[in-house]
Amino acid sequence: MEPQLEERHKGGRKARQAAMLCQSEEFRLWLDRRARAKYNLVMDDGTHTEQDARDFILQACAVESRAELDHNDQASAMFAKILQAYSRYRYRQKQATGG
């Protein structure tokens, strides 16, 4: 691989943000609740793993690596939509608990 292309696909801020999201228990809980609501699934809280969260982001953004989030405009836009939906969930959770 040419150094220029390799450099282009290094992960930046969005890739790091995606990695931190995948490690977040709260984000994975959102994925559990989203799957139950969207697909009418029966699953316990805590079902989604870090790998499941990573797979979700990669599939939703149509990329093979989180590093692509920093270099692919369509993937970046989809990641922004995921962040917005997750932020709305967190806001509603905070409101529901009086926070």
NORURMO-V795282 format. One record per residue. N is the residue number from 0. RES is the residue in one small letter. SS is DSSP state (hx for helix, st for strand, lp for the rest). PSI is psi as a letter, one per 40 degrees, with the letter a starting at -180 (999 if undefined). BURIAL is b if it has 24 or more other C-alpha atoms within 12 Angstrom, else e. Layout:
# NORURMO-V795282
{{N:RES:SS:PSI:BURIAL} {N:RES:SS:PSI:BURIAL}}
This chain:
# NORURMO-V795282
{{0:m:lp:h:e} {1:e:lp:i:e} {2:p:hx:d:e} {3:q:hx:d:e} {4:l:hx:d:e} {5:e:hx:d:e} {6:e:hx:d:e} {7:r:hx:d:e} {8:h:lp:e:e} {9:k:lp:i:e} {10:g:lp:i:e} {11:g:lp:a:e} {12:r:hx:d:e} {13:k:hx:d:b} {14:a:hx:d:b} {15:r:hx:d:e} {16:q:hx:d:b} {17:a:hx:d:b} {18:a:hx:d:b} {19:m:hx:d:e} {20:l:hx:d:b} {21:c:hx:d:b} {22:q:hx:e:e} {23:s:lp:h:e} {24:e:hx:d:e} {25:e:hx:d:b} {26:f:hx:d:b} {27:r:hx:d:b} {28:l:hx:d:b} {29:w:hx:d:b} {30:l:hx:d:b} {31:d:hx:d:b} {32:r:hx:d:b} {33:r:hx:d:b} {34:a:hx:d:e} {35:r:hx:d:e} {36:a:hx:d:e} {37:k:hx:d:e} {38:y:hx:e:e} {39:n:lp:f:e} {40:l:lp:i:e} {41:v:lp:h:e} {42:m:lp:i:e} {43:d:lp:i:e} {44:d:lp:i:e} {45:g:lp:e:e} {46:t:lp:d:b} {47:h:lp:h:b} {48:t:lp:i:e} {49:e:hx:d:b} {50:q:hx:d:e} {51:d:hx:d:b} {52:a:hx:d:b} {53:r:hx:d:b} {54:d:hx:d:e} {55:f:hx:d:b} {56:i:hx:d:b} {57:l:hx:d:b} {58:q:hx:d:e} {59:a:hx:d:b} {60:c:hx:e:b} {61:a:lp:f:e} {62:v:lp:i:b} {63:e:lp:e:e} {64:s:lp:i:b} {65:r:hx:d:b} {66:a:hx:d:b} {67:e:hx:e:b} {68:l:hx:d:b} {69:d:hx:e:b} {70:h:lp:e:b} {71:n:lp:h:b} {72:d:hx:d:e} {73:q:hx:d:e} {74:a:hx:d:b} {75:s:hx:d:b} {76:a:hx:d:e} {77:m:hx:d:b} {78:f:hx:d:b} {79:a:hx:d:e} {80:k:hx:d:e} {81:i:hx:d:b} {82:l:hx:d:b} {83:q:hx:d:e} {84:a:hx:d:e} {85:y:hx:d:b} {86:s:hx:d:e} {87:r:hx:d:e} {88:y:hx:d:e} {89:r:hx:d:e} {90:y:hx:d:e} {91:r:hx:d:e} {92:q:hx:d:e} {93:k:hx:d:e} {94:q:hx:d:e} {95:a:hx:d:e} {96:t:lp:e:e} {97:g:lp:e:e} {98:g:lp:999:e}}
